[in-house]
């Protein structure tokens, strides 16, 4: 993709102790595979290489798997123009935002803005969520891993009826086997007594190691302990007693970042689904 990412390439390359010759070798090797875009930038290749700890063979396998999984899930990866009615509806009814790096890891946050289940459309919401995760790659580059935070405060059992099992499987396939950072922690905030029903639905799609990384927090969470153990106060929105601006303000900032990446997502979609102007 010719649309470049935001993070500083040379700084990241040096920090990871990789060199340009590795990137060049990876690019030349990738040219032999038609399922891999031929226009990947140095920054994109570095993200793949970081995920595989510098192993070229594993990186080539990841490149193929990354784009194959996306191609098999057009409902999540085809229509990623942030200005479409469907995505705008999700952005107006859910919160998506990237929080500052914590312990060297990228942090992505999701919450419902209201409790009306009719405002939740699984495919569009998941598309926005994955775009958020990819925008984090652009902003922060290759990091030590991914921390996910879900706030269930406005979740109601009616939301369960809005799920799409096929898309849910595609989501977990991508996050666990194709996204360019390994999941290090998952925090579920404001859990409730029937949360086990959600786990019953999603657990068949989750790797055992990922399930072990889940941390459930009730509404009476000890925030001071949460700050000390997981996410420091300075990296959290004011809604959680943090030192950042509010969730709604951070969400608005994130929406602006997605707009700036509009061409990036459209360009990738054209490759994945062989679309032409």
One Martini backbone bead per residue (centre of mass of N, CA, C, O) as a GRO file, in nm:
protein
  277
    1UNK     BB    1   0.095   0.037   0.023
    2UNK     BB    2   0.127   0.383  -0.027
    3UNK     BB    3   0.001   0.442   0.231
    4UNK     BB    4   0.128   0.567   0.512
    5UNK     BB    5   0.255   0.553   0.820
    6UNK     BB    6   0.334   0.731   1.120
    7UNK     BB    7   0.567   0.600   1.221
    8UNK     BB    8   0.905   0.574   1.290
    9UNK     BB    9   1.113   0.377   1.120
   10UNK     BB   10   1.412   0.411   1.222
   11UNK     BB   11   1.350   0.392   1.520
   12UNK     BB   12   1.221   0.108   1.514
   13UNK     BB   13   1.453  -0.046   1.381
   14UNK     BB   14   1.659   0.012   1.608
   15UNK     BB   15   1.498  -0.093   1.857
   16UNK     BB   16   1.480  -0.398   1.722
   17UNK     BB   17   1.751  -0.478   1.572
   18UNK     BB   18   1.717  -0.412   1.280
   19UNK     BB   19   1.751  -0.416   0.916
   20UNK     BB   20   1.729  -0.334   0.586
   21UNK     BB   21   1.810  -0.614   0.467
   22UNK     BB   22   1.567  -0.765   0.586
   23UNK     BB   23   1.349  -0.606   0.439
   24UNK     BB   24   1.449  -0.661   0.150
   25UNK     BB   25   1.432  -0.970   0.165
   26UNK     BB   26   1.131  -0.983   0.226
   27UNK     BB   27   1.033  -0.841  -0.028
   28UNK     BB   28   1.157  -1.038  -0.236
   29UNK     BB   29   1.007  -1.288  -0.126
   30UNK     BB   30   0.709  -1.176  -0.156
   31UNK     BB   31   0.704  -1.153  -0.475
   32UNK     BB   32   0.635  -1.475  -0.511
   33UNK     BB   33   0.348  -1.381  -0.392
   34UNK     BB   34   0.020  -1.303  -0.493
   35UNK     BB   35  -0.120  -1.267  -0.193
   36UNK     BB   36   0.085  -1.030  -0.179
   37UNK     BB   37   0.150  -0.722  -0.166
   38UNK     BB   38   0.376  -0.517  -0.366
   39UNK     BB   39   0.330  -0.224  -0.186
   40UNK     BB   40   0.478  -0.256   0.064
   41UNK     BB   41   0.611  -0.107   0.320
   42UNK     BB   42   0.851  -0.085   0.549
   43UNK     BB   43   0.656  -0.059   0.789
   44UNK     BB   44   0.486  -0.309   0.733
   45UNK     BB   45   0.716  -0.518   0.733
   46UNK     BB   46   0.806  -0.458   1.025
   47UNK     BB   47   0.551  -0.558   1.164
   48UNK     BB   48   0.578  -0.851   1.074
   49UNK     BB   49   0.866  -0.904   1.183
   50UNK     BB   50   0.802  -0.848   1.481
   51UNK     BB   51   0.591  -1.072   1.527
   52UNK     BB   52   0.843  -1.290   1.436
   53UNK     BB   53   1.126  -1.209   1.551
   54UNK     BB   54   1.282  -1.210   1.250
   55UNK     BB   55   1.146  -1.445   1.100
   56UNK     BB   56   1.112  -1.499   0.772
   57UNK     BB   57   0.934  -1.752   0.735
   58UNK     BB   58   0.712  -1.665   0.937
   59UNK     BB   59   0.649  -1.397   0.792
   60UNK     BB   60   0.548  -1.516   0.526
   61UNK     BB   61   0.317  -1.674   0.654
   62UNK     BB   62   0.176  -1.427   0.775
   63UNK     BB   63   0.120  -1.273   0.519
   64UNK     BB   64  -0.067  -1.482   0.397
   65UNK     BB   65  -0.267  -1.511   0.636
   66UNK     BB   66  -0.359  -1.218   0.664
   67UNK     BB   67  -0.493  -1.197   0.370
   68UNK     BB   68  -0.670  -1.450   0.373
   69UNK     BB   69  -0.853  -1.376   0.611
   70UNK     BB   70  -0.960  -1.116   0.486
   71UNK     BB   71  -1.082  -1.241   0.223
   72UNK     BB   72  -1.287  -1.432   0.400
   73UNK     BB   73  -1.398  -1.129   0.532
   74UNK     BB   74  -1.584  -0.896   0.383
   75UNK     BB   75  -1.773  -0.804   0.625
   76UNK     BB   76  -1.491  -0.666   0.762
   77UNK     BB   77  -1.283  -0.570   0.492
   78UNK     BB   78  -1.426  -0.411   0.253
   79UNK     BB   79  -1.609  -0.176   0.399
   80UNK     BB   80  -1.371   0.092   0.501
   81UNK     BB   81  -1.539   0.350   0.484
   82UNK     BB   82  -1.591   0.582   0.729
   83UNK     BB   83  -1.841   0.736   0.566
   84UNK     BB   84  -2.032   0.534   0.598
   85UNK     BB   85  -2.330   0.467   0.738
   86UNK     BB   86  -2.251   0.215   0.905
   87UNK     BB   87  -1.994   0.329   1.047
   88UNK     BB   88  -2.119   0.586   1.161
   89UNK     BB   89  -2.321   0.444   1.344
   90UNK     BB   90  -2.106   0.313   1.526
   91UNK     BB   91  -1.950   0.578   1.604
   92UNK     BB   92  -2.228   0.694   1.744
   93UNK     BB   93  -2.261   0.414   1.957
   94UNK     BB   94  -1.949   0.385   1.997
   95UNK     BB   95  -1.634   0.325   2.147
   96UNK     BB   96  -1.311   0.425   2.004
   97UNK     BB   97  -0.970   0.371   2.134
   98UNK     BB   98  -0.642   0.489   2.191
   99UNK     BB   99  -0.403   0.430   2.419
  100UNK     BB  100  -0.138   0.455   2.579
  101UNK     BB  101   0.133   0.312   2.635
  102UNK     BB  102   0.179  -0.010   2.814
  103UNK     BB  103   0.451  -0.170   2.872
  104UNK     BB  104   0.490  -0.151   2.545
  105UNK     BB  105   0.180  -0.150   2.480
  106UNK     BB  106  -0.099  -0.169   2.309
  107UNK     BB  107  -0.417   0.021   2.346
  108UNK     BB  108  -0.761  -0.093   2.330
  109UNK     BB  109  -1.095   0.057   2.321
  110UNK     BB  110  -1.435  -0.051   2.428
  111UNK     BB  111  -1.778   0.089   2.401
  112UNK     BB  112  -2.092   0.166   2.485
  113UNK     BB  113  -2.299   0.452   2.467
  114UNK     BB  114  -2.549   0.257   2.487
  115UNK     BB  115  -2.836   0.023   2.558
  116UNK     BB  116  -2.923  -0.005   2.255
  117UNK     BB  117  -2.935  -0.281   2.056
  118UNK     BB  118  -3.027  -0.146   1.778
  119UNK     BB  119  -2.728   0.008   1.765
  120UNK     BB  120  -2.611  -0.288   1.718
  121UNK     BB  121  -2.370  -0.390   1.464
  122UNK     BB  122  -2.153  -0.628   1.434
  123UNK     BB  123  -1.996  -0.582   1.170
  124UNK     BB  124  -1.949  -0.276   1.196
  125UNK     BB  125  -1.821  -0.281   1.476
  126UNK     BB  126  -1.585  -0.472   1.403
  127UNK     BB  127  -1.466  -0.299   1.184
  128UNK     BB  128  -1.399  -0.060   1.371
  129UNK     BB  129  -1.220  -0.218   1.564
  130UNK     BB  130  -1.003  -0.305   1.351
  131UNK     BB  131  -0.932  -0.018   1.266
  132UNK     BB  132  -0.827   0.064   1.539
  133UNK     BB  133  -0.597  -0.145   1.552
  134UNK     BB  134  -0.457  -0.034   1.289
  135UNK     BB  135  -0.417   0.259   1.386
  136UNK     BB  136  -0.218   0.176   1.611
  137UNK     BB  137   0.007   0.088   1.420
  138UNK     BB  138   0.051   0.367   1.297
  139UNK     BB  139   0.111   0.526   1.564
  140UNK     BB  140   0.314   0.299   1.727
  141UNK     BB  141   0.378   0.044   1.600
  142UNK     BB  142   0.604  -0.169   1.710
  143UNK     BB  143   0.533  -0.377   1.982
  144UNK     BB  144   0.486  -0.601   2.260
  145UNK     BB  145   0.163  -0.562   2.232
  146UNK     BB  146  -0.185  -0.636   2.330
  147UNK     BB  147  -0.443  -0.433   2.481
  148UNK     BB  148  -0.773  -0.504   2.594
  149UNK     BB  149  -1.077  -0.296   2.637
  150UNK     BB  150  -1.393  -0.371   2.795
  151UNK     BB  151  -1.706  -0.207   2.840
  152UNK     BB  152  -2.023  -0.335   2.991
  153UNK     BB  153  -2.225  -0.124   3.103
  154UNK     BB  154  -2.441  -0.118   2.833
  155UNK     BB  155  -2.496  -0.409   2.847
  156UNK     BB  156  -2.728  -0.642   2.700
  157UNK     BB  157  -2.885  -0.931   2.620
  158UNK     BB  158  -2.980  -0.819   2.339
  159UNK     BB  159  -2.691  -0.818   2.210
  160UNK     BB  160  -2.667  -1.126   2.154
  161UNK     BB  161  -2.871  -1.118   1.901
  162UNK     BB  162  -2.645  -0.945   1.721
  163UNK     BB  163  -2.477  -1.168   1.656
  164UNK     BB  164  -2.209  -1.314   1.442
  165UNK     BB  165  -2.062  -1.609   1.411
  166UNK     BB  166  -1.889  -1.586   1.158
  167UNK     BB  167  -1.757  -1.312   1.239
  168UNK     BB  168  -1.643  -1.403   1.507
  169UNK     BB  169  -1.447  -1.608   1.393
  170UNK     BB  170  -1.291  -1.406   1.215
  171UNK     BB  171  -1.195  -1.225   1.442
  172UNK     BB  172  -1.028  -1.439   1.602
  173UNK     BB  173  -0.848  -1.524   1.373
  174UNK     BB  174  -0.715  -1.249   1.336
  175UNK     BB  175  -0.620  -1.171   1.626
  176UNK     BB  176  -0.461  -1.457   1.676
  177UNK     BB  177  -0.321  -1.503   1.354
  178UNK     BB  178  -0.290  -1.186   1.199
  179UNK     BB  179  -0.221  -0.989   1.381
  180UNK     BB  180   0.067  -0.762   1.461
  181UNK     BB  181  -0.012  -0.859   1.760
  182UNK     BB  182   0.000  -0.983   2.069
  183UNK     BB  183  -0.194  -1.094   2.314
  184UNK     BB  184  -0.168  -0.996   2.665
  185UNK     BB  185  -0.450  -0.845   2.733
  186UNK     BB  186  -0.786  -0.872   2.891
  187UNK     BB  187  -1.040  -0.631   2.973
  188UNK     BB  188  -1.338  -0.660   3.175
  189UNK     BB  189  -1.571  -0.426   3.240
  190UNK     BB  190  -1.853  -0.445   3.410
  191UNK     BB  191  -1.951  -0.701   3.507
  192UNK     BB  192  -2.192  -0.977   3.522
  193UNK     BB  193  -2.379  -1.249   3.610
  194UNK     BB  194  -2.425  -1.322   3.277
  195UNK     BB  195  -2.136  -1.347   3.142
  196UNK     BB  196  -2.126  -1.655   3.082
  197UNK     BB  197  -2.286  -1.635   2.815
  198UNK     BB  198  -2.062  -1.505   2.653
  199UNK     BB  199  -1.844  -1.719   2.699
  200UNK     BB  200  -2.004  -1.949   2.562
  201UNK     BB  201  -1.979  -1.815   2.277
  202UNK     BB  202  -1.656  -1.733   2.254
  203UNK     BB  203  -1.467  -1.971   2.356
  204UNK     BB  204  -1.451  -2.156   2.092
  205UNK     BB  205  -1.261  -1.913   1.949
  206UNK     BB  206  -1.052  -1.941   2.181
  207UNK     BB  207  -0.758  -1.954   2.298
  208UNK     BB  208  -0.633  -2.069   2.585
  209UNK     BB  209  -0.415  -1.844   2.623
  210UNK     BB  210  -0.616  -1.606   2.597
  211UNK     BB  211  -0.808  -1.671   2.828
  212UNK     BB  212  -0.580  -1.635   3.050
  213UNK     BB  213  -0.570  -1.307   2.975
  214UNK     BB  214  -0.822  -1.264   3.132
  215UNK     BB  215  -0.994  -0.981   3.301
  216UNK     BB  216  -1.229  -0.948   3.555
  217UNK     BB  217  -1.446  -0.656   3.625
  218UNK     BB  218  -1.631  -0.505   3.835
  219UNK     BB  219  -1.806  -0.223   3.943
  220UNK     BB  220  -1.615  -0.252   4.224
  221UNK     BB  221  -1.350  -0.160   4.147
  222UNK     BB  222  -1.006  -0.126   4.222
  223UNK     BB  223  -0.843   0.130   4.089
  224UNK     BB  224  -0.570   0.136   4.232
  225UNK     BB  225  -0.501  -0.157   4.157
  226UNK     BB  226  -0.529  -0.123   3.853
  227UNK     BB  227  -0.307   0.084   3.819
  228UNK     BB  228  -0.072  -0.092   3.949
  229UNK     BB  229  -0.119  -0.362   3.764
  230UNK     BB  230  -0.201  -0.237   3.467
  231UNK     BB  231  -0.322   0.075   3.436
  232UNK     BB  232  -0.226   0.374   3.454
  233UNK     BB  233  -0.365   0.672   3.528
  234UNK     BB  234  -0.222   0.837   3.287
  235UNK     BB  235  -0.373   0.613   3.068
  236UNK     BB  236  -0.660   0.722   3.154
  237UNK     BB  237  -0.959   0.822   3.162
  238UNK     BB  238  -1.156   1.026   3.358
  239UNK     BB  239  -1.387   0.810   3.400
  240UNK     BB  240  -1.142   0.638   3.574
  241UNK     BB  241  -0.957   0.861   3.717
  242UNK     BB  242  -0.789   0.976   3.508
  243UNK     BB  243  -0.557   1.200   3.313
  244UNK     BB  244  -0.730   1.207   3.084
  245UNK     BB  245  -0.950   1.260   2.884
  246UNK     BB  246  -1.235   1.180   2.775
  247UNK     BB  247  -1.386   0.941   2.599
  248UNK     BB  248  -1.537   1.124   2.396
  249UNK     BB  249  -1.283   1.285   2.312
  250UNK     BB  250  -1.109   1.045   2.221
  251UNK     BB  251  -1.308   0.947   2.008
  252UNK     BB  252  -1.302   1.196   1.827
  253UNK     BB  253  -1.001   1.175   1.765
  254UNK     BB  254  -1.019   0.895   1.634
  255UNK     BB  255  -1.207   0.968   1.398
  256UNK     BB  256  -0.996   1.154   1.267
  257UNK     BB  257  -0.785   0.933   1.218
  258UNK     BB  258  -0.959   0.759   1.029
  259UNK     BB  259  -0.990   0.971   0.807
  260UNK     BB  260  -0.679   0.978   0.741
  261UNK     BB  261  -0.706   0.646   0.663
  262UNK     BB  262  -0.899   0.602   0.426
  263UNK     BB  263  -0.706   0.525   0.185
  264UNK     BB  264  -0.580   0.280   0.314
  265UNK     BB  265  -0.838   0.103   0.332
  266UNK     BB  266  -0.923   0.123   0.034
  267UNK     BB  267  -0.664   0.009  -0.092
  268UNK     BB  268  -0.679  -0.270   0.039
  269UNK     BB  269  -0.956  -0.353  -0.069
  270UNK     BB  270  -0.873  -0.358  -0.368
  271UNK     BB  271  -0.681  -0.596  -0.333
  272UNK     BB  272  -0.857  -0.813  -0.190
  273UNK     BB  273  -1.124  -0.754  -0.411
  274UNK     BB  274  -1.053  -0.644  -0.696
  275UNK     BB  275  -1.085  -0.343  -0.720
  276UNK     BB  276  -1.204  -0.068  -0.931
  277UNK     BB  277  -1.235   0.258  -1.058
   0.00000   0.00000   0.00000
